Amino acid sequence: MAFEPGDVVFLKSGGQPLTVAAVEEDSVDCIWLGEEGELFRETIPSVALTVASADEEESEESEESEESDDDDSDRDEPDHEDADADEVKPAKSKRRTA
């Protein structure tokens, strides 16, 4: 299978999308972003890669979008309107007076 720089590929075993940076005889230099935004570059044997189809790329983008939406829901403020006044207790001070 012929790879070209700029192609989006996947490991045949699965994983995140990789971008082809350079092509050698039997290997492909790939780059990708890590979870923290760090850039990785690795030479991978071409037999271990497959070119992403348009469906795979769209599927990956929609999964990332859903994950970021899920992360936002974790940040929602709890609904305090339902709490009874009796349930709220003042914090005790740990300061000692001299």
C-alpha positions as CSV (number, residue, x, y, z in Angstrom):
1,M,0.0,0.0,0.0
2,A,1.4,3.4,-1.0
3,F,1.5,6.1,1.7
4,E,2.0,9.8,1.0
5,P,2.9,12.6,3.3
6,G,-0.3,14.1,4.7
7,D,-2.2,10.9,4.7
8,V,-4.1,10.1,7.9
9,V,-3.4,6.5,8.9
10,F,-4.1,4.1,11.8
11,L,-2.2,1.2,13.3
12,K,-3.9,-2.0,12.1
13,S,-4.2,-2.9,15.7
14,G,-6.2,0.2,16.4
15,G,-5.5,3.5,18.2
16,Q,-5.6,7.1,17.4
17,P,-5.1,8.7,14.0
18,L,-1.6,9.4,12.8
19,T,-0.4,11.8,10.1
20,V,2.2,10.6,7.6
21,A,5.2,13.0,7.7
22,A,7.6,11.1,5.4
23,V,7.7,7.8,3.6
24,E,10.7,5.5,3.3
25,E,11.1,2.2,1.5
26,D,9.6,-0.1,4.2
27,S,8.6,2.4,6.9
28,V,6.6,5.5,7.5
29,D,7.4,8.5,9.7
30,C,4.2,9.4,11.5
31,I,3.3,12.3,13.8
32,W,0.4,12.7,16.2
33,L,-0.7,14.7,19.2
34,G,-0.8,13.2,22.7
35,E,-3.6,13.7,25.2
36,E,-1.8,16.7,26.8
37,G,-1.1,18.3,23.4
38,E,2.5,17.1,23.1
39,L,3.7,16.2,19.6
40,F,5.1,12.7,18.9
41,R,7.0,11.5,15.9
42,E,7.8,7.8,15.3
43,T,9.0,5.6,12.4
44,I,6.5,2.7,12.0
45,P,6.8,-0.3,9.6
46,S,4.4,0.3,6.7
47,V,2.9,-3.2,7.1
48,A,1.5,-2.1,10.5
49,L,-0.5,0.8,9.1
50,T,-3.6,1.3,7.1
51,V,-4.9,4.5,5.4
52,A,-8.0,6.0,7.2
53,S,-11.1,6.1,5.2
54,A,-13.4,9.2,5.3
55,D,-15.8,7.3,7.5
56,E,-13.1,6.5,10.1
57,E,-11.9,10.1,10.2
58,E,-15.5,11.4,10.7
59,S,-16.1,8.7,13.4
60,E,-13.0,9.7,15.3
61,E,-13.9,13.4,15.2
62,S,-17.5,12.7,16.5
63,E,-16.1,10.5,19.3
64,E,-13.7,13.3,20.3
65,S,-16.6,15.8,20.2
66,E,-18.7,13.5,22.4
67,E,-15.8,13.1,24.9
68,S,-15.4,16.8,25.2
69,D,-19.1,17.2,25.8
70,D,-19.0,14.6,28.5
71,D,-16.1,16.5,30.2
72,D,-18.2,19.7,30.2
73,S,-21.1,17.9,32.0
74,D,-18.7,17.0,34.9
75,R,-18.1,20.7,35.5
76,D,-21.8,21.6,36.0
77,E,-22.6,23.1,39.3
78,P,-24.8,21.0,41.6
79,D,-28.4,22.2,42.0
80,H,-28.5,23.9,45.4
81,E,-32.1,25.0,45.0
82,D,-33.3,21.5,46.2
83,A,-31.3,21.6,49.4
84,D,-33.1,22.3,52.6
85,A,-31.8,25.0,54.9
86,D,-31.6,22.4,57.7
87,E,-29.1,20.3,55.7
88,V,-26.5,23.2,55.4
89,K,-24.2,23.2,58.4
90,P,-21.7,26.0,59.1
91,A,-18.0,25.0,59.0
92,K,-16.3,24.8,62.4
93,S,-13.2,27.0,62.8
94,K,-10.0,25.2,63.8
95,R,-8.3,28.4,65.0
96,R,-7.4,28.6,68.6
97,T,-7.7,31.8,70.5
98,A,-4.8,32.7,72.9
